[in-house]
Amino acid sequence: VRWKLEREQSWLWTNNKYFFNMVNDMRKNREQAAMRALQDNQGQIPAWALKSVCAHGKSNEEEEAVETRDRVVAYYKVVYKRVADSIPMSLNFLMIHKAADEMRQCLLKVGPDPAAHGPA
């Protein structure tokens, strides 16, 4: 697994649609949870609650920390999926090539392929 991870640059960026959808879903869920917490019994958000949130919102550093956490979680899920998919494929590829090489060597020991030399 280590060699596979070392081969790739480890930027926290990807053009993977799955990654962006996950980050957007996390943002949406966080915003919806905050709105539900502000609702009264009738499902309305009182003006005083919105004013309180605006006056005492998160600092830039806190907001950046939350955004970074969301990106790390989403990126981990994308990377995990890629590694989980690519390691078995790489192992199968290596094993198939090794078996094919061994078979070719055995066949060469038996003798040359008559079809490779053309008609006599």
C-alpha positions as CSV (number, residue, x, y, z in Angstrom):
1,V,0.0,0.0,0.0
2,R,2.8,2.4,0.9
3,W,4.4,2.2,-2.6
4,K,1.0,3.0,-4.2
5,L,0.5,6.1,-2.0
6,E,4.1,7.3,-2.5
7,R,3.6,7.2,-6.3
8,E,0.8,9.8,-6.1
9,Q,1.2,13.4,-5.1
10,S,-0.7,14.0,-1.9
11,W,-2.4,17.3,-2.5
12,L,-5.7,17.8,-0.8
13,W,-7.3,18.4,-4.1
14,T,-9.0,16.3,-6.7
15,N,-11.4,16.7,-9.7
16,N,-13.3,13.8,-8.4
17,K,-17.1,14.4,-8.5
18,Y,-17.6,12.1,-5.5
19,F,-15.3,14.3,-3.4
20,F,-17.1,17.5,-4.3
21,N,-20.5,15.9,-3.7
22,M,-19.4,14.7,-0.3
23,V,-18.0,18.1,0.7
24,N,-21.2,19.8,-0.5
25,D,-23.4,17.3,1.4
26,M,-21.5,17.8,4.6
27,R,-21.9,21.6,4.3
28,K,-25.6,21.2,3.5
29,N,-26.2,18.9,6.5
30,R,-24.3,21.2,8.9
31,E,-26.3,24.2,7.7
32,Q,-29.6,22.3,8.0
33,A,-28.8,21.1,11.5
34,A,-28.0,24.7,12.5
35,M,-31.3,25.9,11.0
36,R,-33.2,23.1,12.8
37,A,-31.6,24.1,16.1
38,L,-32.9,27.7,15.7
39,Q,-36.5,26.8,14.8
40,D,-39.2,27.3,17.3
41,N,-42.2,24.9,17.8
42,Q,-43.9,26.1,14.6
43,G,-40.8,25.5,12.5
44,Q,-40.1,29.3,12.2
45,I,-36.7,30.9,12.9
46,P,-37.2,34.0,15.1
47,A,-35.5,37.2,14.0
48,W,-33.6,37.4,17.4
49,A,-32.1,34.0,16.7
50,L,-30.8,35.0,13.3
51,K,-29.4,38.3,14.8
52,S,-27.7,36.3,17.5
53,V,-26.0,34.0,15.0
54,C,-24.9,36.9,12.9
55,A,-23.5,38.8,15.9
56,H,-21.8,35.7,17.5
57,G,-20.9,33.6,14.5
58,K,-17.8,31.6,14.1
59,S,-14.5,33.3,13.6
60,N,-12.7,32.9,10.3
61,E,-10.3,30.4,11.9
62,E,-13.1,28.3,13.3
63,E,-14.9,28.3,10.0
64,E,-11.7,27.4,8.2
65,A,-11.1,24.5,10.6
66,V,-14.6,23.1,10.0
67,E,-14.2,23.4,6.2
68,T,-10.7,21.7,6.4
69,R,-12.2,18.9,8.5
70,D,-14.9,18.3,5.9
71,R,-12.4,18.3,3.1
72,V,-10.1,15.8,4.9
73,V,-13.0,13.5,5.7
74,A,-14.2,13.6,2.1
75,Y,-10.7,13.2,0.7
76,Y,-10.0,10.2,3.0
77,K,-13.1,8.5,1.7
78,V,-12.1,9.1,-2.0
79,V,-8.5,7.9,-1.3
80,Y,-9.6,4.9,0.6
81,K,-11.9,3.9,-2.3
82,R,-9.1,4.4,-4.8
83,V,-6.6,2.4,-2.8
84,A,-9.1,-0.3,-2.0
85,D,-9.9,-0.6,-5.7
86,S,-6.4,-0.3,-7.1
87,I,-4.4,-2.6,-4.8
88,P,-6.2,-5.7,-5.8
89,M,-6.1,-4.7,-9.5
90,S,-2.3,-4.1,-9.2
91,L,-1.7,-7.4,-7.5
92,N,-3.8,-9.3,-10.1
93,F,-1.9,-7.5,-12.9
94,L,1.5,-8.4,-11.4
95,M,0.4,-12.0,-10.7
96,I,-1.0,-12.5,-14.2
97,H,2.2,-11.1,-15.8
98,K,4.3,-13.3,-13.6
99,A,2.3,-16.4,-14.5
100,A,2.3,-15.5,-18.2
101,D,6.1,-15.0,-18.1
102,E,6.6,-18.4,-16.4
103,M,4.3,-20.1,-19.0
104,R,6.3,-18.4,-21.9
105,Q,9.6,-19.6,-20.4
106,C,8.2,-23.2,-20.1
107,L,7.0,-23.1,-23.7
108,L,10.4,-21.8,-24.9
109,K,12.1,-24.7,-23.2
110,V,10.0,-27.1,-25.1
111,G,11.0,-25.6,-28.4
112,P,10.4,-22.8,-30.7
113,D,6.9,-22.0,-31.9
114,P,6.5,-23.3,-35.5
115,A,3.9,-20.7,-36.3
116,A,6.4,-17.9,-35.4
117,H,8.7,-18.9,-38.3
118,G,6.0,-19.0,-40.9
119,P,5.3,-21.8,-43.4
120,A,8.2,-24.1,-44.3
